[in-house]
Amino acid sequence: MTQKLRIWRVVPTSSAGVQAPTFFVETTEEGRDKAEQSALKQARQRSGLSKFDCWNFNLIKTELRIDKFGRYVKYHQ
């Protein structure tokens, strides 16, 4: 069984529209729905803003891959 690496960009946004600095989260679940739920869970664990009710986490699936040095690079296919 193969695992599909998905890299998500997390944009924390307050109810007033203010955005906090973004960060990336990686998931390897099979279905996209499960991967999105896992990414949201990881985002809430990694950010201290999840303690406040007025902050939401917007997930954006990126077209990035990891090269052999661990950097994120654009995936052109």
C-alpha positions in Angstrom: 0.0 0.0 0.0 1.4 3.4 -1.0 1.2 6.5 1.1 0.4 9.8 -0.5 2.3 12.8 1.1 0.1 15.9 1.2 1.5 19.2 2.3 -1.0 21.7 3.7 -0.5 25.4 4.2 -2.3 26.5 7.4 -3.5 30.1 7.6 -4.7 31.0 11.1 -7.4 33.7 10.8 -9.3 35.5 13.5 -13.0 36.4 13.4 -12.0 40.0 12.7 -10.0 39.0 9.6 -6.5 39.3 11.0 -4.1 36.6 9.8 -1.3 35.1 11.9 1.9 33.8 10.3 1.3 30.7 8.2 3.0 27.3 8.6 3.0 23.9 6.8 1.6 20.6 7.9 2.3 17.2 6.3 -0.2 14.3 6.2 0.1 10.7 4.7 -3.5 9.4 5.1 -5.1 7.7 2.2 -8.4 9.6 1.6 -8.4 13.4 1.2 -11.1 13.8 3.8 -9.1 11.9 6.4 -6.0 13.8 5.4 -7.7 17.1 5.8 -9.0 16.2 9.3 -5.6 15.0 10.3 -4.0 18.3 9.0 -6.5 20.3 11.0 -5.8 18.3 14.1 -2.0 18.8 13.7 -2.6 22.5 13.1 -4.5 22.9 16.3 -1.8 21.0 18.2 1.0 23.1 16.8 -0.6 26.5 17.3 -1.3 28.2 20.6 -4.1 30.2 19.0 -6.3 27.1 19.1 -7.0 28.0 22.8 -9.1 31.0 21.7 -12.6 30.6 20.1 -12.2 33.5 17.7 -9.3 31.9 15.7 -10.0 29.6 12.8 -7.5 27.5 10.7 -7.9 27.6 6.9 -6.2 24.7 5.2 -4.9 25.1 1.6 -3.5 22.0 -0.2 -0.3 23.0 -1.9 1.5 21.5 -4.9 4.8 21.2 -3.0 7.1 18.2 -2.5 10.1 17.6 -0.3 13.5 17.3 -2.0 16.4 15.2 -0.6 17.5 18.0 1.6 14.1 18.4 3.3 13.2 21.6 1.6 9.8 22.3 0.0 9.9 22.7 -3.8 7.2 23.3 -6.3 5.9 20.1 -8.0 5.3 20.8 -11.7 3.2 17.7 -12.7 
